[in-house]
Amino acid sequence: MRPQIVLFGDSITEQSFRSGSWGASLADTYSRKADVLVRGYGGYNTRWALFLLHHLFPIDSTKPPVAVTIFFGANDAALKGRTSDRQHVPVEEYKENLRKIVQHLKECSPTMLIVLITPPIDEEGRKQFAKSVYGDKAMELPERTNEMAGVYARQCVELAKDLGICSIDIWYKMQETEGWQKKFLSDGLHLTPEGNAVVYQEVVRVFNDAQLSAEEMPYDFPHHSKIDGKNPEKAFEQQCV
């Protein structure tokens, strides 16, 4: 049975298996090495994600994932009193919810690679998106801001350091590039092909640093070059007893 890599998060994760997106690219990279599973839930925040933990990651599993990415924050950071108010989670609770998710995963497997990821926000992009959906009824003020997303991002990165796990600060990473808002985000929140490439590259970098490189992982079954056409069973002796 191949090892499993689970991508857990909101819509940015749910959409990650679209053509050219970061999850699909990971699945391609780990083809025949590991199964990459998407567990993304559009619109979810960390408060709601807690209800899924025992269903997605049962404590008594005999084969827990070797790695899990946790990519929440865009919905938690929605501002009170604005369009997405229902999704808002106070930053202190957000950090504590992430802690609970990590603790649960560590209970599932103390050796599991756990990676926290932070999202950026382009408020102008969100305003334009709202106008395209609601027209004149769209609120003048964006329902999310990058400044507030940064507050959540810092708490996410700080928690990762406290718990001794990996983090990828996409919020910071993307802003190193001029014009990142339109280059990396399609609607102020979700990723463009270039944005997906940034997330993919960062996840692979962290996986490689944690000795979970696809190149170093064995194939699930023998590579065709190892199979003798006249005596094929020899290549399968160990893996297909």
PEBELDA-V243969 format. One record per backbone hydrogen bond with DSSP energy under -0.5 kcal/mol. NH is the residue of the N-H (numbers start at 0). CO is the residue of the C=O. If there is no record, write none. Layout:
{{NH | CO} {NH | CO}}
This chain:
{{2 | 32} {4 | 34} {5 | 66} {6 | 36} {7 | 5} {7 | 68} {8 | 38} {9 | 70} {12 | 9} {13 | 9} {14 | 10} {15 | 12} {16 | 13} {17 | 14} {20 | 17} {22 | 15} {23 | 15} {24 | 20} {25 | 21} {26 | 22} {27 | 23} {28 | 24} {29 | 25} {30 | 27} {32 | 29} {33 | 29} {34 | 2} {35 | 33} {36 | 4} {36 | 34} {38 | 6} {38 | 36} {40 | 8} {43 | 40} {48 | 44} {49 | 45} {50 | 47} {51 | 48} {52 | 48} {52 | 49} {54 | 51} {55 | 51} {56 | 52} {60 | 57} {65 | 3} {66 | 3} {67 | 112} {68 | 5} {69 | 114} {70 | 7} {70 | 68} {71 | 69} {76 | 72} {77 | 74} {78 | 142} {81 | 78} {84 | 81} {86 | 83} {87 | 84} {88 | 75} {93 | 89} {94 | 90} {95 | 91} {96 | 92} {97 | 93} {98 | 94} {99 | 95} {100 | 96} {101 | 97} {102 | 98} {103 | 99} {104 | 100} {105 | 101} {106 | 102} {107 | 103} {108 | 104} {111 | 108} {112 | 65} {113 | 111} {114 | 67} {115 | 165} {116 | 69} {117 | 167} {121 | 187} {122 | 120} {125 | 121} {126 | 122} {127 | 123} {128 | 124} {129 | 125} {130 | 126} {131 | 127} {132 | 128} {133 | 129} {134 | 130} {136 | 133} {137 | 134} {148 | 144} {149 | 145} {150 | 146} {151 | 147} {152 | 148} {153 | 149} {154 | 150} {155 | 151} {156 | 152} {157 | 153} {158 | 154} {159 | 155} {160 | 156} {161 | 157} {162 | 158} {163 | 159} {163 | 160} {164 | 159} {165 | 113} {167 | 115} {169 | 167} {172 | 168} {173 | 169} {174 | 170} {175 | 172} {176 | 173} {179 | 176} {181 | 178} {182 | 178} {183 | 179} {184 | 179} {184 | 180} {185 | 189} {186 | 189} {191 | 183} {195 | 191} {196 | 192} {197 | 193} {198 | 194} {199 | 195} {200 | 196} {201 | 197} {202 | 198} {203 | 199} {204 | 200} {205 | 201} {206 | 202} {207 | 203} {208 | 204} {209 | 205} {210 | 207} {211 | 206} {215 | 212} {216 | 212} {216 | 213} {219 | 31} {225 | 222} {226 | 223} {227 | 225} {228 | 226} {233 | 230} {234 | 231} {235 | 231} {235 | 232} {236 | 233} {239 | 235}}
